[in-house]
Amino acid sequence: MSMIVTLATLATASASRGKTPNLRVSADTTDDDTWATESHTCVSMEIVDYGTITIELADDQTPITVENFLTYVNSDFYDGLIFHRVIEDFMIQGGGYDAKFNEKATNAAIVDEAKTGLSNLRGTISMARTSKADSATDQFFINTVDNTYLDYSSKSDGYAAFGKVTDGMTIVDAISEVDTHTYKGNSDVPKTAIYIGAVTTVQCDASSTA
């Protein structure tokens, strides 16, 4: 099933769910709270020709989502796939296609943990899905701005944010600014393919900043 989801239509919405969990934040944000790392897993994601980003996962708040993501990571599923959907001042989405837009077989869809997950703030990584809440599989997106209207609310199932970029947010920003076009009927596709290289688990570094 295609996971080119309805995020674009949500870009004009405006809903917030109030106070958000504390995170270790990017260098260009104003929140100085830290996020305890004792129970968290971190992932290093190589972006070919761009560099490496580090993502700290919210194992405690979104255990199902994190376990699902790590299943793909540990099987090298993402290696060689692309960021196939990029919208400046919104998000970058990847993990579902190769450069020719071929899909790989996925595991079963998971329960949407948006209700207990993080807020979709700048730098958070969230699960992409179809219009059905419990439909996320392999695809993810990284918010490049605060997109709190994607959070769970009484009127929306929301999108489950399950981690935060702690190093390499400048790389995410650079990707968000590339030229895009329509390819095989899919909009917002980078004109030059942006490949995901090796994705591995690493030790979390409390001193990291994006």
N, C-alpha and C positions, 0 to 999 in steps of 0.2 A: 504494500500500500504506500502510495506517495505521501511523504511527510513534508511537502512544501506547504506549510501550514498557514493559518489565517492571521499570522502576526501583523502583517501589513495593514489589515483592516482595523486592527486594534490600536494602531499608532495614534489615532486621534481621540481615543477614549481617555477618561480621566477619573480613575478611582484609586484610592489609597486605603491601606488597612491599618494605618497608625504606626505605633512604635515598632521598629524593626530590630532584629537581633544584632548584637555587637559583632563586628568583623574586623580583622586586621585589614587596613584600608590601603588604597592606592596613594601614591605620593602626591597626587594633585587633588585630593579630597580634604575636607576640613574636619571630619570626625577623627578624634585621636584615640578612640577606644581600641582595645585589642581583643582578639578572639583566641581563647585558650586552644592549644594545639595538642594536648595530651591524648585525646581520643580521636584525633583527626588523621586522615590519610591525605597525602599530597601527591599530585601527578605532574610530571614534566611532559610537555607537549611540544615537540619540535615542529616548527613551521618552515618548510624548505625555502631558502633564500631570505628568510626574515629573522629567524632566531628561535629562541625557546621561551615558552611561557610556563609558569608554575601555577597550579591551581590547588587550593586547599579545599577539601571536601567536607561537607557537614554531615559526617557519619552519624552523629547523635540526633540530628533533627530530621534527616531524610535517609534513613537506613536502607530502605528498599531501593530508592533511586541511586544511591551511591553504590550499593552492591551490584545493581544492574550495569552502571557505567563501568565499574571495575571489571566486570565479567568481559565486557568488550575490550577494555584496555589490556587485560592479562592474556587475551587470545590474539593480540596484535590486529584486531579487527580494523582499527582506524588507520593503520599504517598504509599510506598511499592514497587515501581518500582525499577529498578536497573540501574547502569552504565554498559551497555552491550558491550561497545566497548572502548578499552583502548590501545593507542599507545604511548609508551614512546617517549619523545622529540617531541611530536606533539599535542595530545589533548586527552580528555576523553569525551565520549558521553553517554548520558542517556535520560531517560524520555519517552521511548517508549515501554518497555517490562517488564514483571515480570520475576522471576528467571527461569521459564520454557519456556521463549520466547513467551508467549502469549501476543498479542497486545490488547490494549483497544481501544474502539471506540473514534475517534477524532472529533474535530470540523472541519469546512471547512478550506482548505488551505488559506494562506494569501499572500498578495503582498510582494515581496522581497524588503526590504528597505536597501539593501547593499549600494546603491548609497549615501544615507544620513546617514548611520550608522557609527559606530566607526571603526577604523582599527582593524584588527584581531591580536592584540598584546597579549603578554603573560598576562594571567589573564582575558581576555575578554570572555564573554559568547556569543555564536552565535547560530543561528538557523540552524539545520541540514535540509537537503532537498534532493530530488532526482536530476537528471540532469536537470529537469525543474525548472526554476528560481522561479516561483510562486507556490511552492509545499510544503513549510514548514507548519507543523502542531504543533505537540507536542514535538518533539525531539530537543535537544540542545546539544552543546558541549562547553567545556571550553578549551581555548588554553593554553598549558603549555609552549610554546615558541612563539616568534614573527612569525606569519604566514601571513605576509602581502600579499602574493600571493593569499590569499583567499579573498582579498578586491575587490570591484567593480573596473573595469577598462574598457577601450574601447574595450578590447578583452574578457572580462569575466563579467558575471552577478554578481559574487561574492557571499559571504555568509554574511548575515546581523548580525553584532556584535551589541548587544543591551544593553550591560551592562558590569560591571567590578567587579571582586572579590575584595572586600576591606578588608576582614578578612578571614583567613583560607586557604591561598594559599599553605601553607605547607601540608594541607590535600589533596588538589588537586594533589600536587607533589607526595605524598605517593601513591595515587590511581594510578597515571600514571606509577608507577614502579612495580605493582603487576604482578605475573605470569599469562599468558594468554594461551588459547588453542582455538581449533575450536569446536564449540558446535552447533549441529543441522544445520551444513552447514555454520555457521557464524564464521568468524575469529576474532581474537583479543578479545575474551570473557574472562574476569577474571575467573580463575579456582575456586576461592571462590567468591560467589555472593556478590556484594557491593550494599547494599540497601539504597535507599533514604527514610528517615523518614519523619517527619513533615516538610512541606514547608509553611512558613507564611510571611506575610508582616510585616515589623518592621520599626521603626524610623531610618532614616539615621544618622550615627554618623560621623561627619566631622573629628574626631580624629582617626578613625580606620585605621589600616594598616594591610596588609596581613602577 
